[in-house]
Amino acid sequence: MVGFPSTKSTKYHTRSNSLPSRPHPLFSQCDEHLTRLRDYESTPASSASSMSQQLSGLEDLHECVEKLLLVPSIQEAFVRHCGEKWVDELLDGSLRLLDMCSSAKDALIHTKECVRELRSTIRRRSEMTNEIKKYLASKKVVKRAIQKALDTNKSIERKSNTTVDGNDYDTTAMVSLLKEVEAISLRMFESLLFLISGKKTKTKSSWSILSVMNSKREVCPEVDAELNEFSNMDNALNSVVCQKTNKCKDTTQVSENVQKHLEKLDLGTQDLEQTTERLFRRLIKTRVSILNILSN
């Protein structure tokens, strides 16, 4: 474990060449997790299962950060720099992560409940057109909430140039690491929200989710193998409404598509919800750990 130099030695002396500073091994472990997550970003999640896998990797990263916060020298750094700008920024960042994760969690819970209502309607062999319309209307509410979360996050993005004493190597490394953890976490939560909205990944046009969502279809929508479970479910349900209004053919096939995609979405949503819930609890634990360090 590497100790921190005193304030005086940091101010007036440089490190001895015979005793080079070595970062704590947990820094390397966190970097390995970050590298894997960057690799994930090069191949954006196209399904609930792949997104859940990426979120599990993010959970591993935050678990490593939790261990890092238990290192005495890291705790000492927070205490010594308490009140400085970078400490406040990290605390603000932890709240942003919780807000984004909470938005995704709420959207998943709402979607899961609506999907199970639809499945129940189909099992009862009831008229499901009205239930489908209710689902599609509620999905619009979810998408608006997601768009609001994305816009809020975009509007408060920080461009911080905060620096730490260059001689305080461990503190500098810690601040750099935690900021990178925050940045990649926010990007992954954005990807999750886009997935729930029916988008595969963030593109130049992805911020205009509502314009796509509100566009009127002239023909019966088709299920696309390239789309994720959320968008395919919307297309399948729109097909049912379409065949009622425009007398589309293959009614039986449309109904089978609905049941098939409801089942897939139910499983995918449940998996994502469980992973997101675990990650949410871990984010809370990390924030509490930092607050406890600063208050002791």
C-alpha positions as CSV (number, residue, x, y, z in Angstrom):
1,M,0.0,0.0,0.0
2,V,1.4,3.4,-1.0
3,G,1.2,6.2,1.5
4,F,0.7,9.8,0.6
5,P,3.5,12.4,0.9
6,S,2.8,15.1,3.5
7,T,1.6,18.5,2.4
8,K,5.1,20.0,3.0
9,S,7.0,17.4,1.1
10,T,4.5,17.7,-1.8
11,K,5.1,21.5,-1.8
12,Y,8.8,21.7,-1.5
13,H,10.3,18.4,-2.7
14,T,10.0,16.0,-5.7
15,R,9.8,12.2,-5.3
16,S,13.1,10.4,-4.9
17,N,14.2,8.6,-8.1
18,S,15.3,5.6,-5.9
19,L,11.8,5.2,-4.5
20,P,9.4,5.6,-7.5
21,S,5.7,5.8,-6.7
22,R,3.6,2.8,-7.7
23,P,-0.2,3.0,-7.8
24,H,-2.2,0.6,-5.7
25,P,-2.9,-2.7,-7.6
26,L,-6.7,-1.9,-7.5
27,F,-6.0,0.9,-10.0
28,S,-4.8,-1.7,-12.5
29,Q,-7.8,-3.8,-11.9
30,C,-10.2,-0.9,-12.5
31,D,-8.3,-0.1,-15.7
32,E,-8.9,-3.6,-16.9
33,H,-12.6,-3.3,-16.3
34,L,-12.6,0.1,-18.1
35,T,-10.8,-1.5,-21.1
36,R,-13.4,-4.3,-21.3
37,L,-16.2,-1.7,-21.2
38,R,-14.6,0.4,-23.9
39,D,-14.6,-2.8,-26.0
40,Y,-18.3,-3.2,-25.4
41,E,-18.8,0.4,-26.6
42,S,-17.3,-0.5,-30.0
43,T,-20.1,-3.1,-30.4
44,P,-23.2,-1.4,-29.0
45,A,-25.8,-3.7,-27.3
46,S,-28.5,-4.8,-29.8
47,S,-30.6,-6.9,-27.4
48,A,-31.6,-7.0,-23.7
49,S,-29.3,-9.9,-23.0
50,S,-26.2,-8.1,-24.5
51,M,-27.1,-4.9,-22.6
52,S,-27.4,-6.9,-19.4
53,Q,-24.0,-8.4,-20.0
54,Q,-22.5,-4.9,-20.4
55,L,-24.2,-3.7,-17.3
56,S,-22.8,-6.6,-15.4
57,G,-19.4,-5.5,-16.5
58,L,-20.2,-2.0,-15.2
59,E,-21.2,-3.5,-11.9
60,D,-17.8,-5.3,-11.7
61,L,-16.1,-1.9,-12.3
62,H,-18.0,-0.2,-9.5
63,E,-17.3,-3.1,-7.2
64,C,-13.6,-2.5,-7.8
65,V,-14.1,1.2,-7.1
66,E,-15.8,0.3,-3.8
67,K,-12.7,-1.7,-2.8
68,L,-10.5,1.2,-3.8
69,L,-12.4,3.5,-1.5
70,L,-11.5,1.2,1.4
71,V,-7.7,1.8,0.9
72,P,-6.5,4.1,3.8
73,S,-4.4,6.2,1.5
74,I,-7.4,6.9,-0.8
75,Q,-9.5,7.8,2.2
76,E,-6.8,10.1,3.4
77,A,-6.8,11.9,0.0
78,F,-10.5,12.6,0.3
79,V,-10.1,13.9,3.8
80,R,-7.1,16.0,2.9
81,H,-8.8,17.6,-0.1
82,C,-12.2,17.9,1.4
83,G,-13.9,21.1,0.2
84,E,-11.9,21.2,-3.1
85,K,-13.8,21.4,-6.4
86,W,-13.0,17.9,-7.6
87,V,-14.5,16.4,-4.4
88,D,-17.8,18.3,-5.0
89,E,-17.7,17.3,-8.7
90,L,-17.4,13.6,-7.8
91,L,-20.3,13.8,-5.4
92,D,-22.4,15.6,-8.0
93,G,-21.4,13.0,-10.5
94,S,-22.5,10.2,-8.2
95,L,-26.0,11.8,-8.1
96,R,-26.2,12.0,-11.8
97,L,-25.4,8.3,-12.1
98,L,-28.1,7.5,-9.6
99,D,-30.6,9.6,-11.5
100,M,-29.9,8.0,-14.8
101,C,-29.9,4.5,-13.3
102,S,-33.2,5.3,-11.5
103,S,-34.8,6.5,-14.8
104,A,-33.9,3.3,-16.5
105,K,-35.1,1.2,-13.6
106,D,-38.5,2.9,-13.5
107,A,-38.9,2.5,-17.3
108,L,-38.1,-1.2,-17.1
109,I,-40.5,-1.7,-14.2
110,H,-43.3,0.1,-16.0
111,T,-42.6,-1.9,-19.3
112,K,-42.6,-5.2,-17.4
113,E,-46.0,-4.5,-15.8
114,C,-47.5,-3.5,-19.1
115,V,-46.2,-6.6,-20.8
116,R,-47.6,-8.9,-18.2
117,E,-51.0,-7.2,-18.5
118,L,-51.0,-7.9,-22.2
119,R,-49.9,-11.5,-21.7
120,S,-52.7,-11.9,-19.2
121,T,-55.2,-10.5,-21.7
122,I,-54.1,-12.9,-24.4
123,R,-54.4,-15.9,-22.1
124,R,-57.9,-14.9,-21.3
125,R,-58.6,-14.7,-25.0
126,S,-60.1,-11.3,-24.4
127,E,-60.4,-8.5,-27.0
128,M,-56.9,-7.1,-26.8
129,T,-57.0,-4.1,-29.1
130,N,-57.9,-1.7,-26.3
131,E,-55.2,-3.2,-24.1
132,I,-52.7,-2.8,-26.9
133,K,-53.7,0.9,-27.4
134,K,-53.2,1.4,-23.6
135,Y,-49.8,-0.2,-23.8
136,L,-48.7,2.0,-26.7
137,A,-50.0,5.1,-25.0
138,S,-48.1,4.2,-21.8
139,K,-45.0,3.6,-23.8
140,K,-45.2,7.1,-25.1
141,V,-45.1,8.3,-21.5
142,V,-42.1,6.1,-20.8
143,K,-40.3,7.5,-23.9
144,R,-41.0,11.0,-22.9
145,A,-39.5,10.3,-19.4
146,I,-36.5,8.7,-21.1
147,Q,-36.1,11.7,-23.4
148,K,-36.3,14.1,-20.5
149,A,-33.5,12.1,-18.6
150,L,-31.3,12.1,-21.7
151,D,-31.8,15.8,-22.3
152,T,-31.2,16.7,-18.7
153,N,-28.0,14.7,-18.7
154,K,-26.8,16.3,-21.9
155,S,-27.6,19.8,-20.7
156,I,-25.5,19.5,-17.5
157,E,-22.5,17.7,-19.0
158,R,-19.4,19.0,-17.2
159,K,-16.3,20.2,-19.0
160,S,-14.2,20.3,-15.9
161,N,-10.5,21.4,-16.0
162,T,-10.0,20.8,-12.3
163,T,-6.5,19.8,-11.5
164,V,-4.8,18.2,-8.6
165,D,-1.3,18.8,-7.2
166,G,0.9,17.1,-9.8
167,N,3.2,15.8,-7.1
168,D,0.4,14.0,-5.3
169,Y,0.5,11.1,-7.7
170,D,-2.0,8.8,-6.0
171,T,-4.6,11.5,-5.7
172,T,-4.2,12.5,-9.3
173,A,-4.6,8.9,-10.4
174,M,-7.7,8.4,-8.2
175,V,-9.4,11.6,-9.5
176,S,-8.7,10.7,-13.1
177,L,-10.0,7.1,-12.6
178,L,-13.2,8.1,-10.8
179,K,-14.0,10.7,-13.5
180,E,-13.5,8.1,-16.2
181,V,-15.7,5.7,-14.3
182,E,-18.4,8.3,-14.1
183,A,-18.1,9.1,-17.9
184,I,-18.3,5.5,-19.1
185,S,-21.1,4.8,-16.6
186,L,-23.2,7.7,-18.0
187,R,-22.6,6.5,-21.6
188,M,-23.7,3.0,-20.7
189,F,-26.9,4.3,-19.0
190,E,-27.6,6.4,-22.1
191,S,-27.3,3.2,-24.2
192,L,-29.7,1.4,-21.9
193,L,-32.2,4.2,-22.2
194,F,-31.9,4.2,-25.9
195,L,-32.4,0.4,-26.0
196,I,-35.6,0.7,-23.9
197,S,-36.8,3.4,-26.3
198,G,-36.4,1.0,-29.1
199,K,-33.1,2.3,-30.4
200,K,-30.1,0.1,-30.9
201,T,-27.6,2.8,-30.0
202,K,-27.0,6.5,-29.9
203,T,-26.9,8.1,-33.3
204,K,-26.9,11.6,-34.6
205,S,-30.7,11.4,-34.9
206,S,-31.3,9.5,-31.7
207,W,-32.1,12.6,-29.6
208,S,-35.3,13.0,-31.7
209,I,-36.9,9.8,-30.3
210,L,-40.3,11.5,-30.0
211,S,-40.4,12.5,-33.7
212,V,-39.9,8.9,-34.7
213,M,-42.3,7.7,-32.1
214,N,-45.1,10.0,-33.2
215,S,-44.7,9.5,-37.0
216,K,-47.8,7.9,-38.6
217,R,-47.4,4.7,-40.5
218,E,-49.0,4.3,-43.9
219,V,-48.6,0.5,-43.9
220,C,-48.6,-2.3,-41.4
221,P,-45.2,-2.2,-39.6
222,E,-43.0,-5.3,-39.8
223,V,-40.9,-7.0,-37.2
224,D,-37.2,-6.5,-38.0
225,A,-34.6,-9.0,-36.9
226,E,-32.1,-6.2,-36.7
227,L,-34.1,-4.4,-34.0
228,N,-34.2,-5.1,-30.3
229,E,-36.9,-6.7,-28.2
230,F,-38.5,-3.3,-27.3
231,S,-38.8,-2.0,-30.8
232,N,-39.9,-5.4,-32.2
233,M,-42.7,-5.5,-29.6
234,D,-43.9,-2.0,-30.6
235,N,-43.9,-3.0,-34.2
236,A,-45.8,-6.3,-33.5
237,L,-48.5,-4.4,-31.5
238,N,-48.8,-1.7,-34.1
239,S,-49.4,-4.6,-36.6
240,V,-52.4,-5.7,-34.6
241,V,-53.9,-2.2,-34.6
242,C,-53.0,-1.9,-38.3
243,Q,-54.8,-5.1,-39.3
244,K,-57.9,-3.8,-37.5
245,T,-58.0,-0.5,-39.3
246,N,-56.4,-1.3,-42.6
247,K,-57.5,-4.9,-42.9
248,C,-54.0,-6.3,-43.2
249,K,-53.8,-10.0,-44.1
250,D,-52.2,-12.8,-42.1
251,T,-54.1,-12.0,-38.8
252,T,-53.1,-15.3,-37.3
253,Q,-49.4,-14.7,-38.0
254,V,-49.7,-11.2,-36.5
255,S,-51.2,-12.6,-33.3
256,E,-48.5,-15.2,-33.1
257,N,-45.8,-12.5,-33.5
258,V,-47.3,-10.6,-30.6
259,Q,-47.2,-13.6,-28.3
260,K,-43.7,-14.5,-29.3
261,H,-42.3,-11.0,-28.8
262,L,-44.3,-10.5,-25.6
263,E,-42.5,-13.5,-24.1
264,K,-39.1,-12.3,-25.3
265,L,-39.6,-8.8,-24.0
266,D,-40.9,-10.2,-20.6
267,L,-37.7,-12.2,-20.2
268,G,-35.4,-9.5,-21.4
269,T,-37.0,-6.8,-19.3
270,Q,-36.9,-9.0,-16.2
271,D,-33.2,-9.7,-16.7
272,L,-32.4,-6.0,-17.3
273,E,-34.4,-4.9,-14.3
274,Q,-32.5,-7.3,-11.9
275,T,-29.1,-6.2,-13.3
276,T,-30.1,-2.5,-13.1
277,E,-31.4,-2.9,-9.5
278,R,-28.1,-4.5,-8.4
279,L,-26.1,-1.7,-10.0
280,F,-28.4,0.9,-8.4
281,R,-27.7,-0.5,-5.0
282,R,-24.0,-0.5,-5.6
283,L,-24.0,3.1,-6.8
284,I,-25.8,4.0,-3.5
285,K,-23.2,2.1,-1.5
286,T,-20.4,3.9,-3.3
287,R,-21.9,7.4,-2.7
288,V,-22.5,6.5,1.0
289,S,-18.9,5.3,1.3
290,I,-17.6,8.7,0.0
291,L,-19.9,10.7,2.3
292,N,-18.8,8.6,5.3
293,I,-15.1,9.2,4.5
294,L,-15.7,12.9,4.3
295,S,-17.7,13.0,7.5
296,N,-15.2,11.1,9.6
